[in-house]
Amino acid sequence: MALDEAPANSSSARFESSSQSSVSTRFAVSSKRPYGGVAQLVERFGRIEEARGSIPLTSTSVRTAMWCRYVLKALLGAVVLLLLTAGCAESSAERLFSGLEVDQPQPMPDSVLTDTEGQPFATRADTEGSVRLVYFGFTSCPDICPIHLAQLSDVLARPGMPPNIKVLFVTVDPETDTPEVIRDFLDQFSAEFIGLTGTKETLIEVQRQFAALVASPAVDENGEVQDIGHDGRVFAFAPDGLGRTQYPHPTRQTTWTRDLPILATLR
Amino acid sequence: MLCLVIPYFVFQRRAPKGIENEGSQKRFFILGVLLLWVATDWPLGLLGASYLASAHMLQFLIYTMAVAPILLLGIPEWMARRLAGRMRLYRLMGRCTQPVVAGLLFNGMLIFSHSPWAVDNLRATQFGSFAMDFLWLIGGLLVWAPLVSPIPEHRMTSYPGRMAYLFLALGVIPAVPAGFLTFASFPLYAIYELAPRVHGLGATTDQQLAGLVMKLGGIPIVWGTIVVLMYRWSEASRAESAEARLPNPPTSPSGELHQSSTDPDQ
């Protein structure tokens, strides 16, 4: 039997008739709000499809098919989004470090300062072959300095971290931070951390050599120092002596743990 | 705090005639408010909001395991009915205090409010911190309502059901996020990781402590309540069996039971 000769009670005929009747009656039914929220939503989608002339809203199976279509569209959208995100992730994975990468790594300055034992200490020569993390701060700093040092102390105590990592804390407040004060401060975090000081002029010069922002004290009306504005970055130098990356405040432990072993391999 | 205390005592003065306010309920309510104050104010409030994950967890525990049930015990039935009636919350309360709904809502709240996203974003502002505290209190009231709601029909009746509910809603599911906190190799919450250390407590150690507080802190309350329920259940069963052993009450010649004059339906 040819398709155009289908009897009136065949499924296609029922499909047609229900389509026509639904266009005329569906709006009146929905205005009485006979169902709950989800059912109304289904009906609304159905009407949109009806208006397009693609699907008549007739039975549960048709509604299910319609929902499947929307779910498929949503899934397709999600897959596209996922692929795009993966593309972005891949582009960020091409970066070697999670910290701020330096475009043109510069050699570490070999400044000579005084350590907490009162001995001269050359920032480069005395730390040869190690990863050097140089930080300019002051012992009475209320937040950034202790947080950076505590983070480094926690990270360096983790198993699997390379042993050749030296943390150099250079004070920017030499009047208050005597070698003893610096040692006491650093010992709260790690006895391995190296504290350095010098004259005011030397320290300003060292900050310039490391391309750090030179610390400046904030003074109140009476001329008393209230706070010291200083560079919050940790300057990281690989064992090859080049400043590869920097870590601003705040830097999370996951970043340090990822980057330090990579830095340690750059000889 | 005043939003709780003032309406409570204003309502107390307007108690319906013939109903005497129980002193124990007042004491429970005051104790609940005091605990709320301890958990919210300095030092615990400040430490929990900005410095220590363990303090944050202790706050959560006090809000949900102590303040919420004690406040519920401090509210008289008539007051709860009047409040629910005025605020048109009776039906909503009835639905939300169904054990499955209450358990799911509480644990959903627990997982959301301990997710790194929620903690790092909400704890960063005062309003967010307040919203989190409020969420905890509401979650606590919800989860305890099937056990100690002032409205009797919102309470669960069977003892085994209550014990199972307590175990599942407050004992089992919270152990999952607690496990994550205890066994995570890195600090999950940036806000506590990047805060100045308190007494040299490292961020990872603090987080492990928080996980332990979450996992173990609720045990005495949950199991203590289960033991009390078990004792009451055994007492009730004993009373029932003693009643069953008594001789049958005399029946009328027609076979109907004699009804006492104190029958509430008469």
Interface residues (C-beta under 8 A of the other chain):
Chain A: P142 D143 P146 I147 A150 Q151 S153 D154 Q188 P250 R252 Q253 T254 T257
Chain B: F186 P187 A190 E193 L194 A195 P196 R197 G200 G202 A203 T204
